[in-house]
């Protein structure tokens, strides 16, 4: 089990708290399948350092996370909150800290949250102290900072949104909007009625730009996944013949 100092919490549990604050209806325990609650409580500690869909599928069975299920949407909510936390970590509003090889508190550089290293740390929950020996330590955040984030930004969609970024990698660190989750659900419903819906038709129906970054990277592939389809379909109009 990872060591987390008093007053701090691991990245995974901070992400779950943000997800619950933004999407409380998705996290009603009455909608959990048997055994699911303990997975979320122990995620990042008892259940290691992999992503929640893998953990939930391994513990509960893959039927528990089938597209469209409550658990499936909780995983989506987790991913969205993960991006939101990444945005505030990149802005410096919240620090990702760890205990270095000398037993002292150190922090992950805020600029690095927009890099592949930052992406890896968010996905795994720890950072390597010495890559040569693969010594690692947990990355955590102050619980008070997450409390303030939840209180100061009730909708959470503006968290980190004022960050000035000048490159594509950094732009990905800005949190996605809760509206995207609604768009994904809407797209999944559209695709359930018409699996042959083209990407351009979907964008028109949703009122979102076909080449917009959120649509390309998240709404289209995850909406298809939620509808039980492959993540990518043909870009052009589907033949009706």
JODA-V713598 format. One record per residue. N is the residue number from 0. PHI is phi in degrees with one decimal (NA if undefined). NEAR is the number of other C-alpha atoms within 10 Angstrom. D_LAST is the distance of its C-alpha to the last C-alpha in Angstrom with 1 decimal. Layout:
N/PHI/NEAR/D_LAST, N/PHI/NEAR/D_LAST
//
This chain:
0/NA/9/57.3, 1/-70.4/14/57.3, 2/-94.2/14/60.3, 3/-121.7/17/59.7, 4/-63.4/13/62.8, 5/-58.3/8/63.8, 6/88.0/11/62.3, 7/-123.0/17/59.1, 8/-144.4/21/55.8, 9/-64.5/25/53.3, 10/-57.0/27/50.1, 11/-62.2/28/47.9, 12/-70.7/20/50.0, 13/-65.1/22/50.2, 14/-62.9/24/46.4, 15/-63.5/22/46.2, 16/-62.9/18/48.8, 17/-65.2/24/46.8, 18/-62.0/25/43.6, 19/-65.4/18/45.5, 20/-69.6/17/47.1, 21/-82.8/21/43.8, 22/-123.3/19/41.6, 23/-58.9/11/44.3, 24/-67.0/11/42.0, 25/-74.3/18/40.0, 26/-106.6/20/43.2, 27/-65.4/11/44.7, 28/-64.6/11/46.1, 29/-65.9/8/45.2, 30/-96.4/13/41.6, 31/-74.7/16/42.6, 32/-80.9/14/41.9, 33/-54.2/11/45.2, 34/89.5/11/46.5, 35/-74.9/16/44.5, 36/-57.1/13/47.3, 37/-67.1/11/49.5, 38/-67.3/17/46.9, 39/-65.1/17/46.6, 40/-63.1/14/50.5, 41/-95.1/14/51.0, 42/-66.2/22/48.2, 43/94.0/24/49.7, 44/-133.1/18/52.8, 45/-66.5/13/52.6, 46/-110.3/18/49.0, 47/71.6/15/49.4, 48/-127.8/18/47.6, 49/-108.5/14/43.9, 50/-73.4/19/41.1, 51/-64.1/24/40.8, 52/-63.2/18/37.4, 53/-68.0/13/38.9, 54/-63.5/18/42.1, 55/-62.5/23/40.6, 56/-63.9/14/38.3, 57/-70.5/11/41.2, 58/-82.8/13/43.6, 59/-101.4/16/41.5, 60/97.1/12/38.6, 61/-67.6/13/35.1, 62/-64.7/12/33.9, 63/-67.8/20/36.2, 64/-113.4/21/34.2, 65/-63.5/18/30.7, 66/-51.5/19/28.3, 67/93.0/16/29.2, 68/-75.2/15/32.6, 69/-58.5/18/35.8, 70/-65.9/22/36.9, 71/-56.8/19/33.7, 72/-71.5/21/34.3, 73/-66.4/22/38.0, 74/-63.4/19/37.1, 75/-60.4/19/35.0, 76/-61.3/22/38.0, 77/-60.9/23/40.2, 78/-61.9/19/38.2, 79/-65.6/23/38.4, 80/-64.7/29/42.1, 81/-60.9/24/42.5, 82/-68.0/20/41.3, 83/-64.8/27/43.5, 84/-65.2/30/46.5, 85/-59.6/28/45.7, 86/-62.6/29/45.9, 87/-76.0/25/49.3, 88/-66.5/26/50.5, 89/-66.5/27/49.6, 90/-74.8/23/51.4, 91/88.6/16/54.5, 92/-64.6/16/54.6, 93/-126.7/21/54.4, 94/-101.1/20/55.9, 95/-91.9/25/54.6, 96/-110.7/22/57.8, 97/-156.0/25/59.0, 98/-96.5/20/62.2, 99/-78.2/16/63.1, 100/-66.5/13/65.1, 101/-99.1/7/68.3, 102/77.5/8/67.5, 103/-109.4/8/67.0, 104/-70.5/10/64.2, 105/-135.0/15/62.0, 106/-135.7/14/58.7, 107/-71.4/18/55.5, 108/-60.3/14/55.3, 109/-59.4/19/53.2, 110/-63.0/14/51.6, 111/-74.9/15/50.4, 112/-68.6/27/48.0, 113/-91.9/23/45.6, 114/-108.2/14/45.6, 115/-62.6/11/44.1, 116/-61.4/12/47.5, 117/-63.7/21/47.1, 118/-62.4/17/43.6, 119/-65.3/13/45.0, 120/-62.0/20/48.0, 121/-62.9/23/45.9, 122/-73.7/17/43.7, 123/-102.6/18/46.8, 124/86.5/23/49.5, 125/-144.9/21/52.2, 126/-129.6/23/53.4, 127/-79.0/15/55.1, 128/-82.6/15/58.8, 129/-142.1/11/59.2, 130/-55.5/9/56.2, 131/-66.2/7/58.4, 132/-106.3/8/59.5, 133/58.8/10/56.4, 134/-74.8/11/58.7, 135/-133.5/16/56.7, 136/-147.3/20/57.4, 137/-66.7/24/55.5, 138/-103.3/28/54.5, 139/-139.4/26/55.3, 140/-129.0/23/55.6, 141/-68.4/19/58.4, 142/-59.3/16/57.6, 143/-61.3/13/59.2, 144/-68.3/16/56.9, 145/-72.9/20/53.9, 146/-57.9/13/55.8, 147/-65.1/12/56.3, 148/-61.0/18/52.7, 149/-65.5/17/51.6, 150/-74.9/12/54.3, 151/-77.4/12/54.1, 152/-127.1/13/50.3, 153/-54.4/13/49.2, 154/-80.1/14/45.5, 155/65.9/23/45.7, 156/-73.9/17/43.0, 157/-95.8/18/45.7, 158/-61.7/25/47.4, 159/78.6/23/47.8, 160/-70.0/18/45.9, 161/-88.8/11/48.9, 162/-64.9/17/48.9, 163/-91.2/11/48.9, 164/-117.7/16/46.7, 165/-122.7/8/46.3, 166/-138.5/9/43.9, 167/-64.3/9/40.4, 168/-63.1/13/41.8, 169/-68.2/18/44.1, 170/-61.3/15/41.4, 171/-68.1/19/39.6, 172/-80.3/28/42.8, 173/-69.0/27/42.6, 174/-63.5/22/41.5, 175/-79.4/23/38.1, 176/-86.0/19/38.0, 177/-60.4/18/37.7, 178/-60.6/9/35.1, 179/-61.8/16/32.8, 180/-63.2/20/33.0, 181/-67.3/13/32.0, 182/-64.5/21/29.0, 183/-63.6/25/27.9, 184/-63.1/19/28.2, 185/-64.4/17/26.3, 186/-63.8/25/23.4, 187/-59.6/25/23.5, 188/-66.7/17/23.2, 189/-62.5/19/20.2, 190/-72.0/21/18.4, 191/-64.6/16/19.5, 192/-81.4/11/17.7, 193/-142.4/10/14.5, 194/-62.3/16/14.5, 195/-89.9/16/11.6, 196/-58.2/20/14.0, 197/-78.4/18/14.7, 198/-62.8/22/18.4, 199/-66.9/17/18.9, 200/-65.1/16/17.5, 201/-64.0/20/19.8, 202/-61.4/21/22.7, 203/-62.4/12/22.4, 204/-64.7/12/22.3, 205/-86.7/17/25.3, 206/71.1/10/27.1, 207/-127.9/15/27.8, 208/-64.4/14/27.6, 209/-58.2/18/24.8, 210/-99.0/12/27.4, 211/-68.6/11/30.1, 212/-59.4/12/31.8, 213/-60.3/16/31.5, 214/-66.4/22/27.8, 215/-63.8/16/27.2, 216/-85.6/12/29.8, 217/-130.7/18/29.7, 218/-64.1/26/27.5, 219/-64.7/23/24.1, 220/-64.9/20/25.0, 221/-79.0/25/27.1, 222/-65.7/29/24.8, 223/-64.8/25/22.0, 224/-61.3/19/24.8, 225/-65.5/25/26.0, 226/-88.3/23/22.6, 227/83.3/16/22.8, 228/-108.7/17/20.4, 229/-65.9/12/21.3, 230/-65.6/14/23.4, 231/-124.2/14/21.1, 232/-118.1/16/17.4, 233/-66.2/11/15.6, 234/-78.9/12/17.4, 235/-88.4/11/14.7, 236/-68.5/12/11.9, 237/-77.9/14/9.0, 238/-73.3/7/5.5, 239/-98.6/5/3.8, 240/-86.2/3/0.0
//
